[in-house]
Amino acid sequence: MNKSPDVGKATKPRTVYEKAVQDFTETAQQLARLNQHFRQASFSEFEMLMGLDDEVLKRYGLPKPTVKRALLEVYQTVVLNQQR
């Protein structure tokens, strides 16, 4: 029988993409706690507030479209409060 993981429990990322999403989510949650307007941000504002640059692309070794997809996933989770 397959057991689903406990909701809210951090799981170890299996891929670089999952690690990026996990790291971006942690950063976004910290920013949301510090800035009350963060949760009303548009996706463009969210990208700017996250402050991701070429160094991030190098760190994760992911292509820009993949990083953008990860950011969109985090935006939906943190800002729009939608779970996967």
LINFEN-V755279 format. One record per residue. SS is DSSP state (H for helix, E for strand, C for the rest). PHI is phi in whole degrees, -180 to 180 (* if undefined). Layout:
[[SS & PHI] [SS & PHI]]
This chain:
[[C & *] [C & -82] [C & -101] [C & -79] [C & -65] [C & -62] [C & -66] [C & 88] [C & -84] [C & -72] [C & -109] [C & -73] [C & -64] [C & -95] [C & -131] [H & -63] [H & -60] [H & -62] [H & -64] [H & -62] [H & -61] [H & -62] [H & -65] [H & -64] [H & -64] [H & -60] [H & -63] [H & -63] [H & -65] [H & -65] [H & -63] [H & -64] [H & -70] [H & -84] [C & -129] [C & -65] [C & -84] [H & -59] [H & -73] [H & -103] [C & -71] [C & -74] [H & -63] [H & -63] [H & -65] [H & -58] [H & -59] [H & -66] [H & -65] [H & -69] [C & 63] [C & -82] [C & -134] [H & -62] [H & -63] [H & -67] [H & -59] [H & -67] [H & -61] [H & -91] [C & 67] [C & -103] [C & -69] [H & -53] [H & -62] [H & -71] [H & -64] [H & -63] [H & -63] [H & -64] [H & -63] [H & -63] [H & -62] [H & -67] [H & -58] [H & -64] [H & -76] [H & -86] [C & -83] [C & -86] [C & 59] [C & -111] [C & -90] [C & -68]]
